[in-house]
């Protein structure tokens, strides 16, 4: 698969925060996937699936405001990635969630040929078009991996594990 990496935002955001020791999260080496191609209520289903993973991996229930914010950021990014696949990429086929203890990686596999990108210029206060801008702002990094032998792609995003 070819990978397109998106630049990190240059201002202070989640990527500049202190993330603490890897042992603060019990999700070392954890991974899950959820088929979405024939599901209904895809966005709530994806959020519920991810929320359960966060519970199982010790992110929830949150013991601090920072941990709660980290979990909420993950759920918002899942919503945005899955919604983007629904609106612009013929629907998502699969959601993958993985954590190595320091970084949580979200992947949404779809059949679309388009290239997701934050809208430029970003128009705050106007409806629509904020999904990838939100992903860019909340994530350490994000990008697109194109399927080599078929149409489609995997849109991925990485967020810091809470301290």
C-alpha positions as CSV (number, residue, x, y, z in Angstrom):
1,X,0.0,0.0,0.0
2,X,1.2,3.5,-0.7
3,X,1.0,5.9,2.2
4,X,0.2,9.6,2.1
5,X,1.2,11.3,5.4
6,X,-0.4,14.5,6.4
7,X,1.7,17.2,8.1
8,X,1.2,17.8,11.8
9,X,-0.3,21.1,12.8
10,X,2.4,23.6,13.9
11,X,0.5,25.1,16.8
12,X,0.2,23.8,20.3
13,X,-2.2,20.9,20.5
14,X,-2.4,17.3,21.6
15,X,0.9,16.5,19.9
16,X,2.8,18.9,22.2
17,X,1.3,17.5,25.5
18,X,3.3,15.3,27.9
19,X,2.1,11.8,27.5
20,X,3.5,10.1,30.6
21,X,4.9,6.6,30.9
22,X,3.6,3.8,28.7
23,X,2.6,1.8,31.7
24,X,-0.2,4.3,32.4
25,X,-2.4,2.5,29.9
26,X,-3.0,-1.2,30.0
27,X,-3.6,-1.5,26.2
28,X,-0.1,-2.5,25.2
29,X,-0.3,-4.6,22.0
30,X,-4.2,-4.6,21.8
31,X,-6.0,-4.5,18.5
32,X,-9.6,-5.0,17.4
33,X,-11.6,-4.8,14.1
34,X,-15.2,-4.4,13.3
35,X,-16.9,-5.1,9.9
36,X,-19.1,-2.3,8.8
37,X,-20.0,-3.0,5.2
38,X,-23.4,-4.5,5.9
39,X,-24.2,-2.8,9.2
40,X,-26.8,-0.2,9.9
41,X,-26.4,2.8,12.2
42,X,-22.7,2.7,11.3
43,X,-21.5,5.8,13.2
44,X,-23.0,4.9,16.6
45,X,-21.9,1.3,16.1
46,X,-18.3,2.4,15.5
47,X,-18.4,4.7,18.5
48,X,-19.8,2.0,20.8
49,X,-17.2,-0.5,19.5
50,X,-14.4,1.9,20.2
51,X,-15.8,3.0,23.6
52,X,-15.9,-0.7,24.6
53,X,-12.3,-1.1,23.6
54,X,-11.4,2.0,25.7
55,X,-13.1,0.5,28.7
56,X,-11.4,-2.9,28.2
57,X,-8.0,-1.2,27.8
58,X,-8.3,1.0,30.9
59,X,-8.9,4.4,29.2
60,X,-12.4,4.5,30.7
61,X,-13.8,5.2,33.2
62,X,-11.5,8.1,33.2
63,X,-9.7,8.9,36.4
64,X,-8.9,12.5,35.4
65,X,-10.0,15.3,33.1
66,X,-7.0,14.6,30.8
67,X,-7.9,11.0,30.5
68,X,-11.6,11.8,29.9
69,X,-10.5,14.3,27.2
70,X,-8.3,11.8,25.5
71,X,-11.1,9.2,25.4
72,X,-13.6,11.9,24.0
73,X,-11.0,12.9,21.4
74,X,-10.8,9.2,20.2
75,X,-14.5,8.9,20.0
76,X,-14.8,12.1,18.0
77,X,-12.1,11.1,15.6
78,X,-13.8,7.7,15.0
79,X,-17.1,9.5,14.3
80,X,-15.4,11.9,11.9
81,X,-13.5,9.2,10.0
82,X,-16.5,6.9,9.7
83,X,-18.9,9.7,8.7
84,X,-16.4,10.9,6.1
85,X,-16.3,7.3,4.6
86,X,-20.2,7.3,4.6
87,X,-20.4,10.6,2.9
88,X,-17.5,10.5,0.4
89,X,-16.3,7.0,0.0
90,X,-19.2,4.6,-0.7
91,X,-19.3,3.7,3.0
92,X,-16.8,2.1,5.3
93,X,-16.0,-1.6,5.2
94,X,-14.0,-2.0,8.4
95,X,-12.9,-0.1,11.5
96,X,-9.7,-1.1,13.2
97,X,-8.5,0.1,16.6
98,X,-5.1,-0.7,18.0
99,X,-3.0,0.6,20.9
100,X,0.7,0.0,21.7
101,X,0.5,1.7,25.1
102,X,1.7,5.1,23.8
103,X,-0.3,5.6,20.6
104,X,-3.9,4.6,19.7
105,X,-4.3,4.0,16.0
106,X,-7.7,4.2,14.2
107,X,-8.1,2.9,10.7
108,X,-11.2,3.1,8.5
109,X,-11.2,1.0,5.4
110,X,-13.4,2.1,2.5
111,X,-13.9,1.5,-1.3
112,X,-13.6,5.2,-2.2
113,X,-11.1,6.7,-4.6
114,X,-11.1,10.2,-3.2
115,X,-8.4,11.8,-1.1
116,X,-9.6,13.1,2.3
117,X,-8.2,16.5,3.2
118,X,-9.1,19.4,5.5
119,X,-11.0,22.1,3.7
120,X,-8.9,25.1,2.9
121,X,-9.5,27.7,3.9
122,X,-11.3,26.3,7.0
123,X,-14.5,28.2,7.5
124,X,-15.4,28.1,11.2
125,X,-19.0,28.7,11.9
126,X,-20.2,27.3,8.6
127,X,-22.0,23.9,8.5
128,X,-20.2,20.9,7.1
129,X,-16.6,20.3,6.0
130,X,-15.0,20.2,9.4
131,X,-14.4,16.4,9.7
132,X,-10.8,16.2,8.5
133,X,-9.9,19.6,10.0
134,X,-11.0,18.1,13.4
135,X,-8.9,14.9,12.7
136,X,-5.9,17.0,11.8
137,X,-6.2,19.1,15.0
138,X,-6.8,16.3,17.5
139,X,-4.3,13.7,16.1
140,X,-0.6,13.2,16.4
141,X,-0.6,12.2,12.7
142,X,-3.0,10.9,10.0
143,X,-2.8,9.7,6.5
144,X,-4.1,7.5,3.7
145,X,-2.9,4.1,2.5
146,X,-4.1,3.2,-0.9
147,X,-5.0,-0.4,-1.7
148,X,-2.5,-1.7,-4.3
149,X,-4.6,-4.3,-6.1
150,X,-8.1,-2.9,-5.8
151,X,-10.0,0.3,-5.4
152,X,-10.3,1.7,-1.9
153,X,-8.1,3.0,0.9
154,X,-7.4,3.0,4.6
155,X,-7.7,6.3,6.3
156,X,-5.7,6.2,9.6
157,X,-5.2,8.5,12.5
158,X,-3.0,8.3,15.6
159,X,-3.8,9.8,19.0
160,X,-1.6,9.9,22.1
161,X,-2.6,7.5,24.9
162,X,-3.5,9.3,28.1
163,X,-1.0,9.7,30.9
